[in-house]
Amino acid sequence: MALLVQTNLSSLTAQRNLRLSTNKGDETTKVLASGLRINSAADDPANLQISHKFTSQINCLNRGNQNSSEGQALVELAEGALAEDYSILSRIRQLAIQSANGIYTQEDRDVMQNEVNELCQEITRVACKTTYGGAQVLNGKNNGLIGDSGKLDFQVGSNANTTISVDLSVSFTMSSLNAEVGGVTDGIGYDAANKTFDLSTASKAQNVLEYIDEYMGFVDSKRAEMGAVSNRLNSTITNQESMTENESDARARIRDADYATETAAYIQTNTLQNATSQMLVQANARPNLVKNLLA
């Protein structure tokens, strides 16, 4: 091979290989430092887009699960308030049985009626003051969180219209319950002016007894509906947690770095860099042979 001074081909070749191994080393270092196989679109354009779709879906599933948890909290809050209503109605039923007994005087029944009045006021107060974030949930549609439809929709999924609804169109105030369930009417087991059951006589107490089970059943049926919605929300959370896990695994296979492979590549590249550097030194020394010839 000719000895040249103007063009040192061996040095140029060594420089090119050193640049390639250095670039490869930089890429491997970036992968090892970030833990990601794809750090920019240039690394893998197609799979970058796919991994971003997985990331978006995973983030939205997590938000959907948070929505479901918040929905469960609201449903359990409403169910707890209705449980108290049921307890109040149970107490009113006991008082109606007592008032229907012929051994009591009018004065005795007045005492019982006073308690019933307070209990019925509490039913109305529970309906008006049961709030989630300060907004009513048990006072019927067009009140608090409940709009014209009377339904409360929980966005539980990561896509449009993936919702679970609960019907809260009925107000649980005493007057609304009486209008919804019926049976007792003004002067016959119900005092419309005071919005309370009327136990002032034995006959009125008997009429209350005839129908109060329907009031209790109505409240209980809504509690059962709340429980079913809560269970459904819990199932949704469990399912979407599984989806999140599987989609995270799929994303990891596309995007995450394999440290065993990348570490081996790093050692190989580092060794090549050292070897190429030494060869560049040797290549740069070759023109010195011409100086020896001239001497």
RODO-2510 file (C-alpha; in nm, 4 decimals, decimal comma):
residues 295
     n   res          X          Y          Z
     1     m     0,0000     0,0000     0,0000
     2     a     0,1302     0,3434    -0,0948
     3     l     0,2488     0,5854     0,1719
     4     l     0,0517     0,9085     0,1334
     5     v     0,0767     1,2400     0,3161
     6     q    -0,2166     1,4421     0,1762
     7     t    -0,4760     1,1720     0,2341
     8     n    -0,4556     0,9345     0,5324
     9     l    -0,7240     0,6815     0,4388
    10     s    -0,6632     0,4656     0,7449
    11     s    -0,7220     0,7643     0,9722
    12     l    -1,0423     0,8569     0,7885
    13     t    -1,1730     0,5020     0,8227
    14     a    -1,0882     0,4942     1,1927
    15     q    -1,2553     0,8338     1,2441
    16     r    -1,5727     0,7148     1,0723
    17     n    -1,5896     0,4003     1,2823
    18     l    -1,5176     0,5958     1,5993
    19     r    -1,8018     0,8354     1,5166
    20     l    -2,0406     0,5436     1,4582
    21     s    -1,9466     0,3670     1,7806
    22     t    -1,9657     0,6951     1,9738
    23     n    -2,3158     0,7648     1,8385
    24     k    -2,4218     0,4126     1,9264
    25     g    -2,2736     0,4539     2,2734
    26     d    -2,4624     0,7809     2,3198
    27     e    -2,7896     0,6114     2,2214
    28     t    -2,7274     0,3205     2,4575
    29     t    -2,6380     0,5580     2,7416
    30     k    -2,9617     0,7515     2,6829
    31     v    -3,1647     0,4293     2,6933
    32     l    -2,9961     0,3113     3,0132
    33     a    -3,0370     0,6521     3,1780
    34     s    -3,4070     0,6885     3,0916
    35     g    -3,5153     0,3256     3,1096
    36     l    -3,6931     0,3738     2,7767
    37     r    -3,6098     0,2103     2,4463
    38     i    -3,7937     0,4890     2,2623
    39     n    -3,6889     0,8374     2,3733
    40     s    -3,7766     1,0309     2,0592
    41     a    -3,9703     0,9788     1,7397
    42     a    -3,6480     0,9065     1,5539
    43     d    -3,5840     0,5976     1,7680
    44     d    -3,8941     0,4110     1,6444
    45     p    -4,1601     0,6298     1,4786
    46     a    -4,4326     0,3651     1,4402
    47     n    -4,4048     0,2195     1,7881
    48     l    -4,3798     0,5649     1,9450
    49     q    -4,7308     0,6427     1,8207
    50     i    -4,8629     0,3046     1,9369
    51     s    -4,7110     0,3462     2,2838
    52     h    -4,8643     0,6925     2,3140
    53     k    -5,2070     0,5458     2,2405
    54     f    -5,1547     0,2978     2,5232
    55     t    -5,0427     0,5793     2,7546
    56     s    -5,3520     0,7856     2,6758
    57     q    -5,5803     0,4875     2,7322
    58     i    -5,4109     0,3953     3,0608
    59     n    -5,4354     0,7517     3,1933
    60     c    -5,8033     0,7726     3,0990
    61     l    -5,8813     0,4339     3,2557
    62     n    -5,7219     0,5542     3,5786
    63     r    -5,9332     0,8709     3,5650
    64     g    -6,2417     0,6593     3,4995
    65     n    -6,1654     0,4500     3,8059
    66     q    -6,1294     0,7667     4,0101
    67     n    -6,4702     0,8767     3,8812
    68     s    -6,6134     0,5393     3,9808
    69     s    -6,4690     0,5697     4,3310
    70     e    -6,6190     0,9154     4,3676
    71     g    -6,9510     0,7785     4,2405
    72     q    -6,9370     0,5027     4,4998
    73     a    -6,8815     0,7617     4,7716
    74     l    -7,1890     0,9569     4,6593
    75     v    -7,4075     0,6459     4,6311
    76     e    -7,3008     0,5214     4,9738
    77     l    -7,3696     0,8658     5,1198
    78     a    -7,7227     0,8657     4,9748
    79     e    -7,7835     0,5062     5,0844
    80     g    -7,6783     0,5912     5,4393
    81     a    -7,9264     0,8782     5,4500
    82     l    -8,2053     0,6516     5,3239
    83     a    -8,1130     0,3956     5,5888
    84     e    -8,1808     0,6641     5,8481
    85     d    -8,5146     0,7402     5,6819
    86     y    -8,6044     0,3730     5,7082
    87     s    -8,5184     0,3734     6,0794
    88     i    -8,7360     0,6816     6,1306
    89     l    -9,0300     0,5210     5,9496
    90     s    -8,9841     0,2091     6,1624
    91     r    -9,0118     0,4214     6,4756
    92     i    -9,3251     0,5934     6,3381
    93     r    -9,4745     0,2497     6,2740
    94     q    -9,4157     0,1533     6,6364
    95     l    -9,5824     0,4744     6,7525
    96     a    -9,8773     0,4077     6,5206
    97     i    -9,9210     0,0635     6,6766
    98     q    -9,9095     0,2232     7,0194
    99     s   -10,1567     0,4971     6,9295
   100     a   -10,3975     0,2431     6,7772
   101     n   -10,4271     0,0788     7,1175
   102     g   -10,7510     0,1849     7,2850
   103     i   -10,6041     0,2186     7,6342
   104     y   -10,4426     0,5583     7,5707
   105     t   -10,5966     0,8967     7,6405
   106     q   -10,5919     1,1894     7,4007
   107     e   -10,3196     1,3476     7,6084
   108     d   -10,1085     1,0323     7,5609
   109     r   -10,1654     1,0413     7,1867
   110     d   -10,0679     1,4089     7,1757
   111     v    -9,7288     1,3154     7,3211
   112     m    -9,6905     1,0442     7,0575
   113     q    -9,7948     1,2893     6,7868
   114     n    -9,5315     1,5387     6,8970
   115     e    -9,2635     1,2749     6,8494
   116     v    -9,4024     1,1803     6,5077
   117     n    -9,3996     1,5474     6,4049
   118     e    -9,0311     1,5743     6,4954
   119     l    -8,9503     1,2524     6,3137
   120     c    -9,1271     1,3650     5,9962
   121     q    -8,9396     1,6958     6,0096
   122     e    -8,6198     1,4964     6,0324
   123     i    -8,7147     1,2998     5,7180
   124     t    -8,7505     1,6288     5,5314
   125     r    -8,4288     1,7663     5,6801
   126     v    -8,2353     1,4542     5,5756
   127     a    -8,3644     1,4927     5,2191
   128     c    -8,2678     1,8603     5,2020
   129     k    -7,9382     1,8453     5,3883
   130     t    -7,7872     1,5280     5,2436
   131     t    -7,5291     1,6863     5,0146
   132     y    -7,2218     1,5869     4,8177
   133     g    -6,9772     1,8727     4,7871
   134     g    -7,2500     2,1026     4,9168
   135     a    -7,5045     2,0014     4,6493
   136     q    -7,8283     1,8161     4,7276
   137     v    -7,8695     1,4571     4,6097
   138     l    -8,1988     1,3424     4,7701
   139     n    -8,4311     1,6330     4,6953
   140     g    -8,5434     1,5279     4,3490
   141     k    -8,4679     1,6599     4,0029
   142     n    -8,3686     2,0201     3,9369
   143     n    -8,2116     2,0324     4,2820
   144     g    -7,8409     2,0195     4,3614
   145     l    -7,6637     1,7683     4,1380
   146     i    -7,9833     1,6300     3,9858
   147     g    -8,0911     1,7895     3,6562
   148     d    -8,4038     1,7677     3,4426
   149     s    -8,3588     1,3976     3,3646
   150     g    -8,3594     1,3048     3,7316
   151     k    -8,0559     1,0848     3,6740
   152     l    -7,6995     1,1219     3,7864
   153     d    -7,4499     0,9886     3,5317
   154     f    -7,1053     0,8661     3,6344
   155     q    -6,8447     0,8711     3,3530
   156     v    -6,6625     0,5511     3,4430
   157     g    -6,4833     0,4519     3,1218
   158     s    -6,2134     0,5940     2,8975
   159     n    -6,4412     0,6479     2,5964
   160     a    -6,7497     0,8554     2,5191
   161     n    -7,0816     0,7507     2,6741
   162     t    -6,9239     0,4894     2,9014
   163     t    -7,1484     0,5793     3,1913
   164     i    -7,3422     0,4291     3,4808
   165     s    -7,6573     0,6097     3,5954
   166     v    -7,8542     0,6228     3,9179
   167     d    -8,2137     0,7480     3,9262
   168     l    -8,2562     1,0205     4,1887
   169     s    -8,5607     1,1901     4,0375
   170     v    -8,7749     1,1431     4,3503
   171     s    -8,7488     1,3825     4,6417
   172     f    -8,7438     1,2175     4,9846
   173     t    -8,8994     1,5046     5,1758
   174     m    -9,2094     1,4072     5,3751
   175     s    -9,4526     1,5839     5,1409
   176     s    -9,2895     1,4322     4,8319
   177     l    -9,2967     1,0836     4,9824
   178     n    -9,6650     1,1237     5,0599
   179     a    -9,7332     1,2383     4,7028
   180     e    -9,5292     0,9479     4,5605
   181     v    -9,6555     0,6637     4,7809
   182     g    -9,9984     0,7901     4,8847
   183     g   -10,2444     0,5903     5,0927
   184     v   -10,2698     0,8380     5,3760
   185     t   -10,4432     1,1646     5,2898
   186     d   -10,5066     1,4926     5,4648
   187     g   -10,7222     1,4245     5,7666
   188     i   -10,7003     1,0468     5,7221
   189     g   -10,3608     0,9502     5,8549
   190     y   -10,1780     1,2573     5,7218
   191     d   -10,1575     1,6190     5,8311
   192     a   -10,0822     1,8186     5,5149
   193     a   -10,0380     2,1482     5,7000
   194     n    -9,7610     2,0108     5,9201
   195     k    -9,6353     1,7551     5,6633
   196     t    -9,6541     1,4687     5,9088
   197     f    -9,8285     1,1408     5,9722
   198     d   -10,1406     1,1882     6,1844
   199     l   -10,1733     0,9574     6,4866
   200     s   -10,4056     1,1816     6,6841
   201     t   -10,6809     0,9181     6,6969
   202     a   -10,6848     0,5399     6,7006
   203     s   -10,8620     0,5247     6,3628
   204     k   -10,6054     0,7543     6,1991
   205     a   -10,3273     0,5481     6,3510
   206     q   -10,4864     0,2357     6,1975
   207     n   -10,4838     0,4037     5,8570
   208     v   -10,1165     0,4908     5,8980
   209     l   -10,0445     0,1280     5,9884
   210     e   -10,2258     0,0122     5,6760
   211     y    -9,9972     0,2086     5,4443
   212     i    -9,6690     0,2848     5,6223
   213     d    -9,5148    -0,0429     5,5060
   214     e    -9,5428     0,0939     5,1523
   215     y    -9,3403     0,3993     5,2571
   216     m    -9,0793     0,1765     5,4152
   217     g    -9,0754    -0,0490     5,1090
   218     f    -9,0323     0,2506     4,8778
   219     v    -8,7324     0,3763     5,0744
   220     d    -8,5877     0,0260     5,0959
   221     s    -8,6243    -0,0311     4,7212
   222     k    -8,4243     0,2849     4,6539
   223     r    -8,1604     0,1674     4,9023
   224     a    -8,1392    -0,1631     4,7133
   225     e    -8,0957     0,0281     4,3875
   226     m    -7,8149     0,2291     4,5445
   227     g    -7,6475    -0,0901     4,6603
   228     a    -7,6721    -0,2432     4,3133
   229     v    -7,5160     0,0668     4,1563
   230     s    -7,2371     0,0615     4,4149
   231     n    -7,1631    -0,3042     4,3341
   232     r    -7,1645    -0,2255     3,9640
   233     l    -6,9188     0,0592     4,0147
   234     n    -6,6952    -0,1734     4,2133
   235     s    -6,7040    -0,4293     3,9299
   236     t    -6,6173    -0,1546     3,6835
   237     i    -6,3154    -0,0542     3,8899
   238     t    -6,1951    -0,4155     3,9130
   239     n    -6,2349    -0,4702     3,5390
   240     q    -6,0601    -0,1481     3,4439
   241     e    -5,7745    -0,2165     3,6830
   242     s    -5,7201    -0,5421     3,4925
   243     m    -5,7356    -0,3531     3,1615
   244     t    -5,4837    -0,0997     3,2905
   245     e    -5,2489    -0,3766     3,4000
   246     n    -5,2640    -0,5525     3,0630
   247     e    -5,2263    -0,2347     2,8597
   248     s    -4,9328    -0,1267     3,0772
   249     d    -4,7682    -0,4617     3,0021
   250     a    -4,8265    -0,4120     2,6280
   251     r    -4,6812    -0,0608     2,6428
   252     a    -4,3794    -0,1814     2,8382
   253     r    -4,3000    -0,4425     2,5713
   254     i    -4,2974    -0,1671     2,3097
   255     r    -4,1380     0,1221     2,4950
   256     d    -3,9347     0,0080     2,7949
   257     a    -3,5668    -0,0766     2,7778
   258     d    -3,4410    -0,4331     2,8222
   259     y    -3,1489    -0,3723     3,0569
   260     a    -2,9868    -0,7076     2,9890
   261     t    -2,9700    -0,6340     2,6162
   262     e    -2,8809    -0,2673     2,6530
   263     t    -2,6070    -0,3340     2,9095
   264     a    -2,4468    -0,5888     2,6779
   265     a    -2,4695    -0,3396     2,3913
   266     y    -2,3137    -0,0700     2,6098
   267     i    -2,0156    -0,2888     2,7002
   268     q    -1,9704    -0,3876     2,3351
   269     t    -1,9864    -0,0264     2,2178
   270     n    -1,7478     0,0905     2,4891
   271     t    -1,4982    -0,1778     2,3886
   272     l    -1,5268    -0,0770     2,0216
   273     q    -1,4703     0,2872     2,1098
   274     n    -1,1512     0,2037     2,2994
   275     a    -1,0236    -0,0198     2,0199
   276     t    -1,1107     0,2325     1,7483
   277     s    -0,9413     0,5111     1,9435
   278     q    -0,6221     0,3072     1,9605
   279     m    -0,6364     0,2318     1,5887
   280     l    -0,6888     0,6018     1,5120
   281     v    -0,3727     0,6790     1,7050
   282     q    -0,1861     0,4210     1,4946
   283     a    -0,3383     0,5514     1,1712
   284     n    -0,2409     0,9090     1,2523
   285     a     0,1168     0,7922     1,3139
   286     r     0,1576     0,6401     0,9658
   287     p     0,2629     0,9667     0,7886
   288     n     0,5668     0,9721     1,0211
   289     l     0,7066     0,6871     0,8106
   290     v     0,7421     0,9359     0,5207
   291     k     0,9507     1,1616     0,7440
   292     n     1,1814     0,8695     0,8185
   293     l     1,2195     0,8030     0,4477
   294     l     1,3073     1,1664     0,3831
   295     a     1,5622     1,1648     0,6601
***
